[in-house]
Amino acid sequence: MATDYDAPRKTDDEIAADSIEELKARRSDKSSGVVDEDEAEAADSFELPGADLSGEELSVRVLPPQQDEFTCMSCFLVHHRSQLAEFKGDQPICTECAA
């Protein structure tokens, strides 16, 4: 028989708790599937698009462009030189924008 080494392992206590009688008792318990959650509290935890984040402060370390990078003049993203497709005039264009 093949063994799945990625599957989580159960202890003897967990195996005994998952007996047929225990599972049947859980299934017959109708209140076990009911979740008591206040909708107002759940709505407070969601961030809405366009929310005012002016009071938030971010700390991000910005690196200057590296020797092997370029900025696409179509999408304005920084790409590795291996994604350089062509030059339109003197402006570099990435492979995604050239397609």
Backbone as a chain_set.jsonl record, in Angstrom:
{"seq": "MATDYDAPRKTDDEIAADSIEELKARRSDKSSGVVDEDEAEAADSFELPGADLSGEELSVRVLPPQQDEFTCMSCFLVHHRSQLAEFKGDQPICTECAA", "coords": {"N": [[0.845, -1.176, 0.0], [0.56, 2.219, -0.826], [2.071, 5.073, 0.701], [1.075, 8.217, 1.719], [3.062, 10.755, 2.259], [2.709, 13.46, 2.582], [0.295, 13.888, 3.751], [-1.516, 14.993, 6.635], [-0.667, 13.791, 9.868], [-2.305, 11.732, 12.263], [-2.771, 11.476, 15.764], [-3.045, 8.807, 18.202], [-5.109, 9.501, 19.916], [-6.663, 11.252, 18.384], [-7.509, 9.543, 16.362], [-9.1, 7.763, 17.787], [-11.096, 9.51, 18.579], [-12.394, 10.006, 16.242], [-14.19, 7.988, 15.763], [-16.815, 5.907, 14.413], [-19.201, 6.102, 15.88], [-18.836, 8.515, 17.194], [-18.72, 10.305, 15.039], [-21.302, 9.974, 13.997], [-22.765, 10.99, 16.116], [-22.005, 13.658, 16.058], [-23.084, 14.407, 13.603], [-25.808, 14.178, 14.052], [-26.215, 16.218, 15.816], [-27.763, 19.133, 15.577], [-27.237, 21.808, 16.107], [-24.564, 22.212, 15.775], [-23.73, 23.106, 13.276], [-24.514, 25.712, 13.07], [-23.64, 29.069, 12.891], [-22.984, 31.657, 15.017], [-22.9, 34.8, 14.372], [-22.362, 38.229, 14.431], [-23.637, 40.424, 12.117], [-23.03, 43.132, 11.835], [-20.587, 43.43, 13.136], [-18.986, 41.829, 11.484], [-19.086, 43.295, 9.116], [-17.623, 45.54, 9.787], [-14.985, 44.748, 9.655], [-14.221, 44.666, 7.006], [-12.456, 46.18, 4.31], [-13.326, 48.824, 2.329], [-13.286, 49.554, -1.195], [-11.644, 52.495, -2.253], [-11.568, 53.66, 0.206], [-10.76, 56.049, 2.762], [-7.488, 56.395, 3.301], [-5.714, 58.201, 4.251], [-4.659, 58.7, 6.739], [-2.981, 56.614, 7.206], [0.311, 55.277, 7.393], [2.979, 54.272, 5.451], [5.895, 52.28, 5.202], [8.258, 51.813, 2.949], [10.945, 50.388, 1.286], [12.656, 51.772, -1.288], [14.298, 50.859, -4.171], [16.884, 51.941, -6.387], [16.854, 51.85, -10.04], [18.26, 48.868, -11.342], [21.272, 47.682, -13.009], [20.569, 45.709, -14.837], [17.917, 46.155, -15.5], [14.977, 47.7, -16.93], [12.624, 50.344, -17.64], [9.482, 49.99, -18.897], [8.06, 51.912, -21.422], [5.441, 51.834, -22.088], [3.733, 50.405, -20.271], [4.91, 51.232, -17.962], [6.196, 49.691, -16.046], [8.845, 48.148, -14.2], [11.126, 46.018, -15.629], [13.122, 43.03, -16.157], [16.065, 42.894, -18.203], [15.862, 40.758, -19.955], [13.257, 40.726, -20.789], [12.944, 42.664, -22.634], [11.557, 43.82, -25.55], [11.53, 45.54, -27.832], [12.556, 48.712, -29.218], [10.795, 51.662, -29.418], [11.376, 54.265, -31.196], [13.437, 55.876, -29.08], [12.571, 54.651, -26.843], [12.178, 52.035, -24.541], [10.291, 48.972, -24.829], [8.376, 46.447, -23.296], [8.034, 42.809, -23.583], [5.404, 41.974, -23.133], [3.822, 44.234, -23.678], [4.461, 44.627, -26.31], [3.297, 42.534, -27.584]], "CA": [[0.0, 0.0, 0.0], [1.343, 3.445, -0.925], [1.94, 5.981, 1.829], [1.098, 9.635, 1.372], [3.857, 11.405, 3.285], [2.278, 14.846, 2.727], [-0.957, 13.929, 4.498], [-1.295, 15.233, 8.064], [-0.698, 12.571, 10.656], [-3.173, 11.801, 13.424], [-2.325, 10.741, 16.937], [-3.991, 7.764, 18.609], [-6.28, 10.148, 20.518], [-7.491, 11.783, 17.304], [-8.103, 8.411, 15.663], [-10.175, 7.26, 18.644], [-12.168, 10.512, 18.601], [-13.079, 9.97, 14.952], [-14.875, 6.711, 15.584], [-18.103, 5.995, 13.712], [-20.221, 6.572, 16.815], [-18.585, 9.944, 17.432], [-19.114, 11.028, 13.833], [-22.765, 9.955, 13.926], [-23.273, 11.904, 17.141], [-21.788, 15.022, 15.566], [-23.994, 14.663, 12.502], [-27.153, 14.333, 14.581], [-26.275, 17.473, 16.566], [-28.179, 20.137, 14.593], [-26.729, 23.147, 16.427], [-23.128, 22.307, 15.541], [-23.471, 23.789, 12.021], [-24.996, 27.087, 13.127], [-22.616, 30.026, 13.286], [-23.582, 32.841, 15.624], [-22.013, 35.904, 14.025], [-23.041, 39.51, 14.297], [-23.352, 40.957, 10.786], [-22.441, 44.465, 11.96], [-19.166, 43.246, 13.455], [-18.329, 41.288, 10.3], [-18.979, 44.364, 8.131], [-16.596, 46.485, 10.212], [-13.64, 44.246, 9.371], [-13.947, 44.741, 5.581], [-11.98, 47.44, 3.747], [-14.031, 49.151, 1.105], [-12.463, 50.227, -2.2], [-11.765, 53.946, -2.205], [-11.623, 54.116, 1.588], [-9.793, 57.096, 3.079], [-6.31, 55.862, 3.977], [-4.765, 59.303, 4.379], [-4.018, 58.647, 8.047], [-2.08, 55.477, 7.266], [1.689, 55.579, 7.015], [3.666, 53.097, 4.951], [7.35, 52.373, 5.111], [8.69, 50.942, 1.864], [12.304, 50.67, 0.847], [12.668, 51.9, -2.736], [15.626, 50.654, -4.741], [17.051, 52.559, -7.701], [16.907, 50.847, -11.117], [19.499, 48.107, -11.412], [21.916, 47.686, -14.317], [19.927, 44.762, -15.743], [16.494, 46.454, -15.534], [14.532, 48.847, -17.713], [11.24, 50.728, -17.422], [8.713, 49.971, -20.136], [7.427, 53.206, -21.633], [4.029, 51.629, -22.375], [3.036, 50.06, -19.024], [5.665, 51.898, -16.9], [6.676, 48.735, -15.064], [10.268, 47.831, -14.279], [11.32, 44.634, -16.058], [14.486, 42.572, -16.392], [16.475, 43.099, -19.605], [15.455, 39.621, -20.778], [11.897, 40.975, -21.261], [12.966, 43.782, -23.572], [11.111, 43.355, -26.86], [11.93, 46.441, -28.908], [12.603, 50.132, -28.929], [10.002, 52.529, -30.292], [12.197, 55.476, -31.099], [14.472, 55.578, -28.087], [11.867, 54.202, -25.646], [12.094, 50.569, -24.457], [8.973, 48.36, -24.69], [8.501, 45.057, -22.815], [7.448, 41.787, -24.453], [3.963, 41.919, -22.918], [3.192, 45.357, -24.363], [4.719, 44.496, -27.739], [2.455, 41.438, -28.11]], "C": [[0.885, 1.231, 0.0], [1.058, 4.34, 0.276], [2.037, 7.412, 1.333], [1.818, 10.377, 2.488], [3.476, 12.862, 3.496], [0.993, 14.977, 3.538], [-0.658, 14.192, 5.97], [-1.472, 13.944, 8.859], [-1.566, 12.778, 11.886], [-2.556, 10.993, 14.55], [-3.368, 9.684, 17.268], [-5.247, 8.364, 19.212], [-7.218, 10.678, 19.442], [-8.184, 10.656, 16.545], [-9.263, 7.851, 16.477], [-11.356, 8.228, 18.663], [-12.971, 10.489, 17.318], [-13.77, 8.629, 14.707], [-16.231, 6.946, 14.93], [-19.173, 6.559, 14.64], [-20.069, 8.072, 17.07], [-19.021, 10.774, 16.231], [-20.629, 11.061, 13.673], [-23.368, 10.916, 14.941], [-23.101, 13.347, 16.705], [-22.784, 15.367, 14.474], [-25.413, 14.893, 13.013], [-27.307, 15.619, 15.391], [-26.547, 18.614, 15.59], [-27.569, 21.508, 14.873], [-25.245, 23.292, 16.13], [-22.802, 23.065, 14.258], [-23.874, 25.244, 12.018], [-23.887, 27.986, 13.636], [-23.315, 31.268, 13.809], [-22.632, 34.007, 15.398], [-22.843, 37.171, 13.841], [-22.647, 40.127, 12.96], [-22.692, 42.325, 10.85], [-20.948, 44.361, 12.274], [-18.394, 42.725, 12.249], [-18.136, 42.374, 9.257], [-17.896, 45.368, 8.508], [-15.191, 46.039, 9.839], [-13.271, 44.334, 7.893], [-13.468, 46.133, 5.191], [-12.701, 47.691, 2.448], [-13.089, 49.81, 0.113], [-12.709, 51.729, -2.136], [-11.848, 54.488, -0.794], [-10.514, 55.13, 1.839], [-8.653, 56.506, 3.903], [-5.27, 56.944, 4.209], [-4.051, 59.297, 5.726], [-3.031, 57.51, 8.181], [-0.689, 55.874, 6.785], [2.381, 54.278, 6.617], [5.166, 53.33, 4.958], [7.815, 51.332, 4.107], [10.088, 51.36, 1.449], [12.326, 50.658, -0.68], [14.103, 51.775, -3.223], [15.727, 51.389, -6.069], [17.094, 51.483, -8.774], [18.274, 50.175, -11.171], [20.043, 48.136, -12.838], [21.201, 46.797, -15.322], [18.409, 44.96, -15.818], [16.209, 47.636, -16.449], [13.079, 49.137, -17.363], [10.539, 50.782, -18.763], [7.978, 51.307, -20.262], [5.956, 53.074, -22.041], [3.256, 51.35, -21.086], [3.708, 50.67, -17.795], [6.03, 50.979, -15.743], [8.156, 48.49, -15.272], [10.401, 46.341, -14.563], [12.806, 44.321, -16.137], [14.803, 42.732, -17.877], [16.061, 41.944, -20.51], [14.036, 39.796, -21.326], [11.817, 42.174, -22.2], [12.624, 43.273, -24.97], [11.676, 44.233, -27.963], [12.051, 47.859, -28.368], [11.69, 50.837, -29.917], [10.627, 53.907, -30.181], [13.353, 55.171, -30.186], [13.849, 55.077, -26.788], [11.739, 52.681, -25.628], [10.658, 50.104, -24.211], [9.181, 46.909, -24.275], [7.79, 44.096, -23.763], [5.938, 41.711, -24.31], [3.252, 43.042, -23.672], [3.379, 45.26, -25.876], [3.824, 43.447, -28.382], [1.083, 41.925, -28.526]], "O": [[1.861, 1.289, 0.747], [-0.056, 4.361, 0.799], [2.97, 7.771, 0.614], [1.243, 10.604, 3.552], [3.877, 13.454, 4.498], [0.644, 16.077, 3.967], [0.328, 13.685, 6.505], [-2.328, 13.117, 8.545], [-1.57, 13.856, 12.482], [-1.909, 9.97, 14.327], [-4.45, 9.668, 16.681], [-6.337, 7.814, 19.05], [-8.437, 10.566, 19.572], [-9.332, 10.807, 16.129], [-10.3, 7.5, 15.914], [-12.504, 7.794, 18.753], [-14.126, 10.914, 17.31], [-13.911, 8.197, 13.562], [-16.727, 8.072, 14.906], [-19.966, 7.405, 14.228], [-21.057, 8.802, 17.149], [-19.626, 11.833, 16.395], [-21.181, 12.078, 13.254], [-24.366, 11.579, 14.659], [-23.974, 14.176, 16.961], [-23.278, 16.493, 14.418], [-26.142, 15.718, 12.462], [-28.431, 16.061, 15.627], [-25.649, 19.018, 14.851], [-27.402, 22.298, 13.944], [-24.711, 24.397, 16.224], [-21.709, 23.619, 14.143], [-23.602, 25.952, 11.048], [-23.271, 27.716, 14.667], [-24.144, 31.859, 13.118], [-21.669, 34.183, 16.145], [-23.883, 37.168, 13.182], [-21.463, 40.331, 12.694], [-21.867, 42.646, 9.995], [-20.143, 45.12, 11.736], [-17.259, 43.143, 12.017], [-17.115, 42.381, 8.57], [-17.307, 45.99, 7.624], [-14.294, 46.873, 9.718], [-12.113, 44.101, 7.546], [-13.993, 47.139, 5.669], [-12.683, 46.845, 1.554], [-12.187, 50.545, 0.514], [-13.846, 52.176, -1.985], [-12.166, 55.662, -0.606], [-9.459, 55.078, 1.208], [-8.839, 56.159, 5.069], [-4.083, 56.649, 4.348], [-2.949, 59.834, 5.842], [-2.308, 57.44, 9.175], [-0.539, 56.7, 5.885], [2.365, 53.302, 7.368], [5.637, 54.447, 4.745], [7.774, 50.13, 4.371], [10.373, 52.546, 1.283], [12.042, 49.629, -1.293], [15.0, 52.479, -2.76], [14.745, 51.452, -6.808], [17.343, 50.318, -8.464], [19.309, 50.833, -11.06], [19.353, 48.565, -13.763], [21.212, 47.08, -16.52], [17.688, 44.025, -16.165], [17.081, 48.465, -16.708], [12.38, 48.266, -16.846], [10.943, 51.524, -19.658], [7.35, 51.769, -19.309], [5.295, 54.078, -22.309], [2.234, 51.986, -20.831], [3.143, 50.633, -16.702], [6.158, 51.423, -14.601], [8.663, 48.61, -16.387], [9.862, 45.507, -13.835], [13.643, 45.223, -16.178], [13.899, 42.707, -18.712], [15.922, 42.134, -21.718], [13.65, 39.076, -22.247], [10.723, 42.639, -22.52], [13.311, 42.406, -25.509], [12.242, 43.723, -28.93], [11.697, 48.151, -27.226], [11.802, 50.629, -31.125], [10.43, 54.621, -29.197], [14.169, 54.298, -30.483], [14.506, 55.071, -25.747], [11.246, 52.093, -26.59], [9.903, 50.748, -23.484], [10.042, 46.217, -24.817], [7.035, 44.52, -24.639], [5.25, 41.409, -25.286], [2.186, 42.818, -24.247], [2.549, 45.756, -26.638], [3.615, 43.469, -29.595], [0.26, 41.133, -28.986]]}, "num_chains": 1, "name": "protein.A"}
